[in-house]
Amino acid sequence: MSTTPTHSLPPAPSGTLRTDSLVGSVVLLLGLTVLQRLVGFVRAVLFCRWLDADQLGQWDMAFGFLCLAAPIAVLAVPGAFGRYVERYRQRGQLRVFIRRTAVFCASLVTLAVALVVAARGWFSDLVFGTSEHLDLVLLVALSLAVLAGYNFTIELFTALRNVRAVSLMQMLHSVTFAALGIGLLVGWQSSAAGVLIAYGASCLIAMGVAVCWLAGAWRRSPQVDEPVAGRDLWGKMMPFAGWVLLSSFLANSFQIADRYMIVHYSGMAPDEALGRVGAYHSSRVVPLLLVSIAIMLGTMATPHFSHDWEAGRRERVGTRLRLFVKLVGFGLCAAAVVVLAVAPLLFNVGFQGKFADGLAVLPWTLCYCLWFGLFMVLENYLWCAEKARLAGLALGIGLAVNVGLNLLLLPLLGLLGAVLATTAANFVVLALICWFNYRLGFRLDLGTRVVLALPLAVCLGPGLSAAVLLVVALMALHGERLLSAEEKRQIAEGVREYWERAQRVPRLGPMVAALLRAAGGLARRDVCRDGPNANAAGKPAR
């Protein structure tokens, strides 16, 4: 592959919004994600416990529509921030860039909300399979407005590489959504309307905090911007945003196509179809958490890959992306195996045994969700090469496969047929994205291929899938076919660096030592009190 000669970039103008390194961003993001996803998991479990299947299906369809409509409402302009904010920041044109894009997006959102309200009968039939849910459509319209604003701020801070702001905003949104949602379901009514109100309010609160944060930084930043010609700004960004819009539309359509097929083409009554969607939703609770982690990591990495690409270090982009895919893919597959092991407890106790169909399709749901998450990571290479249209092409083909197979399998196998169709479509999309990346110079080594195939092992059940992961891990540790010596060195250096940082945190070392001493003391007291053979004598283990 030919590469552009490496050259130095001018230093970015000093400002008040700090940037974080890629490795630092990953560590911080993962740390907050653990807590955020725990909150989200508890929230999802309680929603499944307290909502009837048809109400859960209404919420699922409404949320899917919001994800589909939010990028369309703003023509995906914020989706291009990760590629172009750094360019205008380095040129001293960041303020005018933010001002113009904010006004443009606000105008578009106003028009979109007015359209949904005016045609709410048609949108009710589209989303819920019946024109009777006009009140829900009004709540969807209001939620669409605040979701678009929330996404704008998230994309902006991500593009500025301020992972702390992004992580805290997402944490605030998750906690607020959980608190308001649970409060409304318990204190008002157990319905999709309460969940929608909570979701819109949480987006509004998180967006308000972000705007205040950005306003303070705006006032303290240099007041003079370099002029930006409108043709240079929109002429460069809008074609890219157009392909991002197409890709986003296809990606979201791809994710919700099977549920729309169930609602509109299963032959069931609307309430029955929504109930089946609710059962499907229960099987996606944990897999979607894994997908969201992959998407966050991939989105967070985009500005860093773009920075290397702009500097001419294109071979480094491929090297870093390969290691990124291996680590993220293996970690997600390991998490999926744990999910399989605890799934009976989750469905029988957490969901009160209401969703047996969801438990039956869980392995396939995990498989295709992992593939979709890896696709979202791998498309970073296309974004850096400004070939986002190829991601749209892959998703378009996958969407056609999804719809076609659903028409064939849904009448024969019911919910399982819809999930199998979606699994096959995700495999097609992942294979196409790998092929497109290869044509642009991205090399898939053996280790990357093995990781991309690992989600299939999840369908073997928890025991066999764990054995497969163990074999792959041993091969990676004791050879260089899956992980090269350089990749192992990078991993070791990263672990060492953050271990040293952790040791430098005030009082962290003494705290850990104190906890270990306390645990040892408790263990010694138990032995002295019960005797060394207490368990053998029949006393309960502690």
C-alpha positions as CSV (number, residue, x, y, z in Angstrom):
1,M,0.0,0.0,0.0
2,S,1.3,3.4,-0.8
3,T,1.5,5.8,2.1
4,T,1.6,9.6,2.3
5,P,4.9,10.9,3.7
6,T,4.7,11.7,7.4
7,H,4.7,15.4,8.1
8,S,4.2,17.5,11.3
9,L,1.0,19.2,12.0
10,P,0.8,22.7,13.5
11,P,-0.1,22.7,17.2
12,A,-3.7,23.1,17.9
13,P,-4.7,26.5,19.3
14,S,-4.7,26.6,23.0
15,G,-8.2,26.4,24.5
16,T,-10.1,25.5,27.6
17,L,-11.5,22.2,26.4
18,R,-8.8,19.7,27.1
19,T,-8.1,16.6,25.0
20,D,-7.2,13.1,26.2
21,S,-4.9,10.5,24.8
22,L,-6.4,7.4,23.2
23,V,-5.2,5.0,25.9
24,G,-6.3,7.4,28.6
25,S,-9.6,7.8,26.9
26,V,-10.2,4.0,26.8
27,V,-9.3,3.5,30.5
28,L,-11.5,6.4,31.6
29,L,-14.4,5.4,29.4
30,L,-14.3,1.8,30.5
31,G,-14.2,2.9,34.1
32,L,-17.3,5.0,33.9
33,T,-18.9,2.6,31.5
34,V,-18.9,-0.2,34.1
35,L,-21.0,2.0,36.5
36,Q,-23.1,3.4,33.7
37,R,-23.9,0.0,32.3
38,L,-24.7,-1.4,35.7
39,V,-27.3,1.4,36.1
40,G,-28.6,0.7,32.6
41,F,-28.8,-3.0,33.3
42,V,-30.8,-2.6,36.5
43,R,-33.1,-0.1,34.8
44,A,-33.7,-2.5,31.9
45,V,-34.4,-5.4,34.2
46,L,-37.0,-3.4,36.2
47,F,-38.6,-2.2,33.0
48,C,-39.0,-5.8,31.9
49,R,-40.4,-6.8,35.3
50,W,-42.9,-4.0,35.5
51,L,-44.1,-3.5,32.0
52,D,-46.5,-5.8,30.2
53,A,-45.2,-7.3,27.0
54,D,-47.2,-5.0,24.7
55,Q,-46.1,-1.9,26.7
56,L,-42.5,-3.1,26.5
57,G,-43.0,-3.5,22.8
58,Q,-44.3,0.0,22.4
59,W,-41.3,1.4,24.2
60,D,-39.0,-0.7,22.0
61,M,-40.6,0.5,18.8
62,A,-40.7,4.2,20.0
63,F,-37.0,4.0,20.9
64,G,-36.1,2.4,17.6
65,F,-37.9,5.2,15.8
66,L,-36.1,7.9,17.8
67,C,-32.7,6.3,16.9
68,L,-33.7,6.2,13.3
69,A,-35.2,9.7,13.1
70,A,-32.6,11.7,15.2
71,P,-29.8,11.7,12.6
72,I,-32.3,12.3,9.7
73,A,-33.7,15.4,11.6
74,V,-30.2,17.1,11.5
75,L,-29.0,15.6,8.2
76,A,-26.3,13.8,10.2
77,V,-24.2,17.0,10.5
78,P,-23.0,16.1,14.1
79,G,-22.0,12.7,12.8
80,A,-19.3,14.5,10.7
81,F,-17.8,16.3,13.7
82,G,-15.3,13.5,14.5
83,R,-13.8,13.9,11.0
84,Y,-13.8,17.7,10.7
85,V,-13.7,19.4,14.1
86,E,-10.0,18.8,14.5
87,R,-9.3,20.5,11.1
88,Y,-11.2,23.7,12.0
89,R,-9.7,23.7,15.5
90,Q,-6.2,23.6,14.2
91,R,-7.0,26.5,11.9
92,G,-8.4,28.6,14.7
93,Q,-12.0,28.4,13.3
94,L,-13.7,26.3,16.0
95,R,-16.0,29.0,17.3
96,V,-17.6,29.9,14.0
97,F,-17.8,26.2,13.1
98,I,-19.8,25.4,16.3
99,R,-22.0,28.5,15.9
100,R,-23.0,27.8,12.3
101,T,-23.6,24.1,12.7
102,A,-25.7,24.7,15.9
103,V,-28.0,27.2,14.2
104,F,-28.4,24.9,11.2
105,C,-29.2,21.8,13.3
106,A,-31.7,23.7,15.5
107,S,-33.6,24.9,12.5
108,L,-33.8,21.4,11.0
109,V,-35.0,19.9,14.3
110,T,-37.8,22.4,14.6
111,L,-39.1,21.4,11.1
112,A,-38.8,17.7,11.9
113,V,-40.9,18.0,15.1
114,A,-43.5,20.1,13.4
115,L,-43.8,17.4,10.7
116,V,-44.2,14.5,13.2
117,V,-46.9,16.4,15.2
118,A,-48.8,17.4,12.0
119,A,-48.8,13.8,10.6
120,R,-49.1,12.0,14.0
121,G,-51.7,9.6,12.7
122,W,-49.5,8.3,10.0
123,F,-46.5,8.1,12.3
124,S,-48.6,6.1,14.8
125,D,-49.4,3.5,12.2
126,L,-45.8,3.4,11.0
127,V,-44.3,2.9,14.5
128,F,-46.9,1.0,16.4
129,G,-48.9,-0.7,13.6
130,T,-52.1,1.2,14.5
131,S,-53.3,4.8,14.4
132,E,-54.6,4.7,17.9
133,H,-51.4,5.9,19.8
134,L,-51.6,9.6,19.0
135,D,-50.5,10.6,22.5
136,L,-47.5,8.5,22.3
137,V,-46.5,10.1,19.0
138,L,-46.6,13.5,20.6
139,L,-44.2,12.3,23.3
140,V,-42.0,10.8,20.6
141,A,-41.9,14.2,18.9
142,L,-40.8,16.0,22.0
143,S,-38.2,13.4,22.8
144,L,-36.9,13.7,19.2
145,A,-36.1,17.3,19.7
146,V,-34.1,16.9,23.0
147,L,-32.4,13.7,21.7
148,A,-31.1,15.6,18.7
149,G,-29.6,18.3,21.0
150,Y,-28.1,15.7,23.3
151,N,-26.5,13.9,20.4
152,F,-25.1,17.2,19.1
153,T,-23.3,17.9,22.3
154,I,-22.1,14.3,22.6
155,E,-20.6,14.3,19.1
156,L,-19.0,17.7,19.7
157,F,-17.2,16.8,22.9
158,T,-16.2,13.4,21.4
159,A,-14.7,15.2,18.4
160,L,-12.8,17.6,20.8
161,R,-11.4,14.4,22.4
162,N,-12.8,15.5,25.8
163,V,-13.7,12.0,27.0
164,R,-14.3,13.2,30.5
165,A,-17.1,15.5,29.4
166,V,-18.6,12.7,27.2
167,S,-18.4,10.1,29.9
168,L,-19.9,12.3,32.6
169,M,-22.7,13.4,30.3
170,Q,-23.6,9.8,29.4
171,M,-23.4,8.9,33.1
172,L,-25.7,11.7,34.0
173,H,-28.2,10.7,31.3
174,S,-28.2,7.1,32.4
175,V,-28.7,7.8,36.0
176,T,-31.4,10.4,35.4
177,F,-33.2,8.1,33.0
178,A,-33.1,5.3,35.5
179,A,-34.3,7.4,38.4
180,L,-37.1,9.2,36.5
181,G,-38.2,6.0,34.7
182,I,-38.5,3.9,37.9
183,G,-40.2,6.8,39.7
184,L,-42.8,7.2,37.0
185,L,-43.5,3.5,36.6
186,V,-43.9,3.1,40.4
187,G,-45.6,6.4,41.2
188,W,-47.6,7.1,38.0
189,Q,-48.4,4.2,35.7
190,S,-46.6,1.2,34.2
191,S,-46.7,2.2,30.6
192,A,-44.5,3.1,27.6
193,A,-45.6,6.8,28.1
194,G,-43.9,7.0,31.4
195,V,-40.7,5.6,30.0
196,L,-40.8,8.0,27.1
197,I,-41.2,11.0,29.4
198,A,-38.3,9.8,31.5
199,Y,-36.1,9.4,28.5
200,G,-36.8,12.8,27.0
201,A,-36.3,14.5,30.4
202,S,-33.0,12.8,31.0
203,C,-31.7,13.9,27.5
204,L,-32.8,17.4,28.3
205,I,-31.0,17.5,31.7
206,A,-27.8,16.0,30.3
207,M,-27.8,18.4,27.3
208,G,-28.4,21.4,29.6
209,V,-25.4,20.6,31.7
210,A,-23.3,20.1,28.6
211,V,-24.4,23.5,27.2
212,C,-23.5,25.3,30.4
213,W,-20.1,23.6,30.4
214,L,-19.5,24.6,26.8
215,A,-20.8,28.1,27.3
216,G,-18.2,28.6,30.1
217,A,-15.4,27.4,27.9
218,W,-16.7,29.5,25.0
219,R,-16.5,32.7,27.1
220,R,-13.0,32.0,28.2
221,S,-11.7,31.0,24.7
222,P,-10.1,33.5,22.3
223,Q,-12.8,35.9,20.9
224,V,-11.4,36.2,17.4
225,D,-11.8,33.4,14.9
226,E,-10.2,33.1,11.5
227,P,-12.9,33.6,8.9
228,V,-14.5,30.6,7.3
229,A,-16.0,30.7,3.8
230,G,-19.4,29.1,3.7
231,R,-18.4,27.2,0.6
232,D,-15.4,25.8,2.3
233,L,-17.3,24.7,5.4
234,W,-20.5,23.3,3.9
235,G,-19.0,22.2,0.6
236,K,-16.4,20.0,2.4
237,M,-18.6,18.7,5.2
238,M,-22.0,18.2,3.7
239,P,-21.0,15.5,1.2
240,F,-19.3,13.6,3.9
241,A,-22.3,14.2,6.2
242,G,-24.6,13.0,3.5
243,W,-22.8,9.6,3.4
244,V,-22.9,9.5,7.2
245,L,-26.6,10.2,7.0
246,L,-27.1,7.4,4.6
247,S,-24.9,5.1,6.6
248,S,-26.7,6.1,9.9
249,F,-30.2,5.6,8.3
250,L,-29.2,2.2,6.9
251,A,-27.6,1.2,10.2
252,N,-30.6,2.1,12.3
253,S,-33.0,0.6,9.7
254,F,-30.9,-2.5,9.8
255,Q,-31.2,-2.7,13.6
256,I,-35.0,-2.2,13.7
257,A,-36.0,-4.0,10.5
258,D,-36.8,-7.3,12.1
259,R,-39.2,-5.6,14.7
260,Y,-40.9,-3.7,12.0
261,M,-41.4,-6.9,10.1
262,I,-42.9,-8.5,13.1
263,V,-45.3,-5.6,13.6
264,H,-46.3,-5.2,10.0
265,Y,-45.8,-8.6,8.3
266,S,-46.3,-11.3,11.0
267,G,-50.1,-11.4,10.4
268,M,-50.7,-10.8,14.1
269,A,-53.0,-8.3,15.7
270,P,-51.2,-5.1,16.7
271,D,-51.2,-5.9,20.5
272,E,-50.0,-9.4,19.9
273,A,-47.3,-8.3,17.6
274,L,-46.1,-5.7,20.1
275,G,-46.1,-8.4,22.7
276,R,-43.8,-10.5,20.6
277,V,-41.6,-7.4,20.1
278,G,-41.5,-7.1,23.9
279,A,-40.3,-10.7,24.2
280,Y,-37.6,-9.9,21.6
281,H,-36.6,-6.8,23.6
282,S,-35.9,-9.0,26.6
283,S,-33.4,-11.0,24.7
284,R,-31.6,-7.8,23.6
285,V,-31.3,-6.2,27.0
286,V,-27.7,-7.4,27.7
287,P,-26.5,-7.8,24.1
288,L,-27.3,-4.2,23.4
289,L,-25.2,-3.2,26.4
290,L,-22.3,-4.9,24.8
291,V,-23.0,-3.2,21.4
292,S,-23.2,0.2,23.1
293,I,-19.7,-0.4,24.6
294,A,-18.3,-1.3,21.2
295,I,-19.9,1.7,19.6
296,M,-18.7,4.1,22.3
297,L,-15.1,2.8,22.0
298,G,-15.2,3.0,18.2
299,T,-16.6,6.5,18.3
300,M,-14.1,7.6,20.9
301,A,-11.3,6.3,18.8
302,T,-12.3,8.0,15.6
303,P,-10.7,11.4,16.3
304,H,-7.4,9.7,17.3
305,F,-7.3,7.6,14.1
306,S,-8.3,10.7,12.1
307,H,-5.4,12.6,13.7
308,D,-2.9,10.0,12.6
309,W,-4.4,9.8,9.1
310,E,-4.2,13.6,8.7
311,A,-0.5,13.4,9.8
312,G,0.2,10.9,7.1
313,R,0.6,8.0,9.5
314,R,-1.8,5.7,7.6
315,E,0.0,2.5,8.3
316,R,-0.1,3.3,12.0
317,V,-3.9,3.6,11.7
318,G,-4.1,0.1,10.4
319,T,-1.8,-1.3,13.1
320,R,-3.7,0.4,15.9
321,L,-7.1,-0.6,14.5
322,R,-6.1,-4.3,14.3
323,L,-5.0,-4.4,17.9
324,F,-8.1,-2.4,18.9
325,V,-10.4,-4.9,17.1
326,K,-8.6,-7.9,18.8
327,L,-8.9,-6.5,22.3
328,V,-12.5,-5.2,22.0
329,G,-13.7,-8.3,20.1
330,F,-12.2,-10.8,22.6
331,G,-13.4,-8.8,25.6
332,L,-17.0,-8.7,24.2
333,C,-17.1,-12.4,23.4
334,A,-15.9,-13.2,27.0
335,A,-18.6,-11.0,28.3
336,A,-21.2,-12.8,26.1
337,V,-20.1,-16.2,27.5
338,V,-20.8,-14.9,31.0
339,V,-24.2,-13.6,29.9
340,L,-25.1,-17.1,28.6
341,A,-24.1,-18.6,31.9
342,V,-26.3,-16.3,34.0
343,A,-29.2,-16.0,31.5
344,P,-31.5,-18.6,33.1
345,L,-31.3,-16.7,36.4
346,L,-31.9,-13.4,34.7
347,F,-34.9,-14.6,32.7
348,N,-36.5,-16.7,35.4
349,V,-35.9,-14.5,38.4
350,G,-35.1,-11.0,37.0
351,F,-37.8,-11.1,34.3
352,Q,-40.2,-13.3,36.4
353,G,-40.3,-16.0,33.7
354,K,-42.4,-13.8,31.4
355,F,-40.2,-14.1,28.3
356,A,-39.3,-17.7,27.5
357,D,-39.2,-16.9,23.8
358,G,-36.5,-14.3,24.5
359,L,-34.4,-16.8,26.4
360,A,-34.6,-19.2,23.5
361,V,-33.2,-16.8,21.0
362,L,-30.6,-15.2,23.3
363,P,-27.5,-17.0,21.9
364,W,-28.2,-15.8,18.3
365,T,-29.1,-12.3,19.5
366,L,-25.7,-12.2,21.3
367,C,-23.9,-13.4,18.1
368,Y,-25.3,-10.8,15.8
369,C,-25.0,-8.0,18.3
370,L,-21.3,-8.8,18.7
371,W,-20.8,-8.8,14.9
372,F,-22.6,-5.4,14.6
373,G,-20.4,-3.9,17.3
374,L,-17.3,-5.1,15.5
375,F,-18.6,-3.6,12.3
376,M,-19.0,-0.3,14.0
377,V,-15.4,-0.4,15.1
378,L,-14.0,-1.5,11.8
379,E,-15.8,1.2,9.8
380,N,-13.4,3.7,11.4
381,Y,-11.0,2.9,8.6
382,L,-13.6,3.9,6.0
383,W,-14.3,7.1,7.8
384,C,-10.6,8.1,7.9
385,A,-10.3,7.4,4.2
386,E,-13.5,9.5,3.6
387,K,-15.2,6.4,2.1
388,A,-18.3,6.4,4.4
389,R,-20.4,5.6,1.4
390,L,-18.9,2.1,1.4
391,A,-20.3,1.5,4.9
392,G,-23.6,2.7,3.6
393,L,-23.4,0.2,0.7
394,A,-22.6,-2.6,3.1
395,L,-25.5,-1.8,5.3
396,G,-27.8,-1.4,2.3
397,I,-27.0,-4.9,1.1
398,G,-27.3,-6.2,4.6
399,L,-30.7,-4.5,5.0
400,A,-31.9,-6.1,1.8
401,V,-30.8,-9.5,3.1
402,N,-32.4,-8.9,6.4
403,V,-35.8,-8.0,4.9
404,G,-35.7,-10.8,2.4
405,L,-34.9,-13.5,4.9
406,N,-37.5,-12.1,7.3
407,L,-40.1,-12.5,4.7
408,L,-39.1,-16.1,4.2
409,L,-38.3,-17.2,7.8
410,L,-40.7,-15.1,9.9
411,P,-43.9,-17.0,8.8
412,L,-42.1,-20.4,9.2
413,L,-40.2,-20.0,12.5
414,G,-41.8,-16.9,14.2
415,L,-39.4,-14.9,16.4
416,L,-36.5,-17.4,15.8
417,G,-36.9,-16.8,12.1
418,A,-36.6,-13.1,12.5
419,V,-33.4,-13.4,14.7
420,L,-31.8,-15.9,12.3
421,A,-32.4,-13.5,9.4
422,T,-30.8,-10.7,11.3
423,T,-27.8,-12.8,12.2
424,A,-27.2,-13.8,8.6
425,A,-27.5,-10.1,7.6
426,N,-25.0,-9.0,10.2
427,F,-22.5,-11.6,8.9
428,V,-22.9,-10.2,5.4
429,V,-22.3,-6.7,6.5
430,L,-19.2,-7.6,8.5
431,A,-17.8,-9.5,5.6
432,L,-18.4,-6.6,3.2
433,I,-16.8,-4.1,5.5
434,C,-13.7,-6.2,5.9
435,W,-13.5,-6.5,2.1
436,F,-13.8,-2.8,1.5
437,N,-11.2,-2.1,4.2
438,Y,-8.9,-4.6,2.5
439,R,-9.3,-2.8,-0.9
440,L,-8.3,0.4,0.8
441,G,-5.1,-1.0,2.3
442,F,-6.2,-2.4,5.7
443,R,-4.7,-5.9,6.2
444,L,-6.6,-8.5,8.1
445,D,-4.1,-10.8,9.9
446,L,-4.9,-14.2,11.3
447,G,-5.6,-12.9,14.8
448,T,-8.1,-10.4,13.6
449,R,-9.9,-13.0,11.5
450,V,-10.2,-15.4,14.5
451,V,-11.6,-12.7,16.7
452,L,-14.2,-11.7,14.0
453,A,-15.3,-15.4,13.9
454,L,-15.5,-15.8,17.7
455,P,-19.1,-14.7,18.1
456,L,-20.2,-17.9,16.4
457,A,-18.8,-19.8,19.3
458,V,-21.4,-18.1,21.6
459,C,-24.1,-20.2,19.8
460,L,-22.5,-23.4,21.2
461,G,-23.6,-22.7,24.7
462,P,-21.7,-21.4,27.8
463,G,-19.5,-24.5,28.3
464,L,-18.2,-25.0,24.7
465,S,-17.9,-21.3,24.0
466,A,-15.8,-20.8,27.2
467,A,-13.5,-23.7,26.0
468,V,-13.1,-22.1,22.6
469,L,-12.2,-18.7,24.2
470,L,-9.7,-20.4,26.5
471,V,-8.0,-22.1,23.5
472,V,-7.8,-18.8,21.6
473,A,-6.4,-17.0,24.6
474,L,-3.7,-19.7,25.1
475,M,-2.7,-19.5,21.4
476,A,-2.5,-15.7,21.7
477,L,-0.2,-15.9,24.8
478,H,2.1,-18.6,23.6
479,G,2.7,-17.8,20.0
480,E,2.7,-14.9,17.5
481,R,0.1,-16.1,15.1
482,L,-2.8,-14.3,16.8
483,L,-0.9,-11.5,18.6
484,S,2.4,-10.3,17.3
485,A,5.4,-9.6,19.5
486,E,4.9,-5.8,18.9
487,E,1.2,-6.1,19.9
488,K,2.1,-7.9,23.1
489,R,4.7,-5.3,23.8
490,Q,2.2,-2.5,23.4
491,I,-0.3,-4.3,25.7
492,A,2.4,-4.9,28.3
493,E,3.5,-1.2,28.2
494,G,-0.1,0.0,28.5
495,V,-0.8,-2.2,31.5
496,R,2.5,-1.2,33.1
497,E,1.9,2.5,32.5
498,Y,-1.5,2.5,34.1
499,W,-0.4,0.3,37.0
500,E,2.3,2.9,37.7
501,R,-0.3,5.7,37.5
502,A,-2.6,3.9,39.9
503,Q,0.3,3.5,42.3
504,R,0.9,7.3,42.2
505,V,-2.7,8.0,43.2
506,P,-2.6,9.4,46.7
507,R,-3.6,6.9,49.4
508,L,-4.5,4.2,46.8
509,G,-1.7,1.9,47.8
510,P,-2.3,2.2,51.5
511,M,-6.1,1.7,50.9
512,V,-5.5,-1.5,49.0
513,A,-3.0,-2.8,51.6
514,A,-5.5,-2.0,54.3
515,L,-8.3,-3.9,52.5
516,L,-6.0,-6.9,52.1
517,R,-5.0,-6.9,55.8
518,A,-8.7,-6.6,56.8
519,A,-9.6,-9.5,54.6
520,G,-6.8,-11.6,56.0
521,G,-7.8,-10.7,59.5
522,L,-11.4,-11.8,58.9
523,A,-10.2,-15.1,57.4
524,R,-7.9,-15.8,60.4
525,R,-10.7,-15.0,62.9
526,D,-13.1,-17.4,61.0
527,V,-10.5,-20.2,61.1
528,C,-9.8,-19.6,64.8
529,R,-13.5,-19.6,65.7
530,D,-14.8,-22.5,63.5
531,G,-11.6,-24.5,63.3
532,P,-9.7,-25.5,60.2
533,N,-12.1,-28.4,59.4
534,A,-15.3,-26.5,60.0
535,N,-16.7,-27.1,56.6
536,A,-15.8,-30.7,56.7
537,A,-17.8,-31.0,59.9
538,G,-20.9,-29.8,58.3
539,K,-20.9,-26.0,59.1
540,P,-22.0,-23.7,56.2
541,A,-19.1,-22.2,54.2
542,R,-18.6,-18.5,54.7
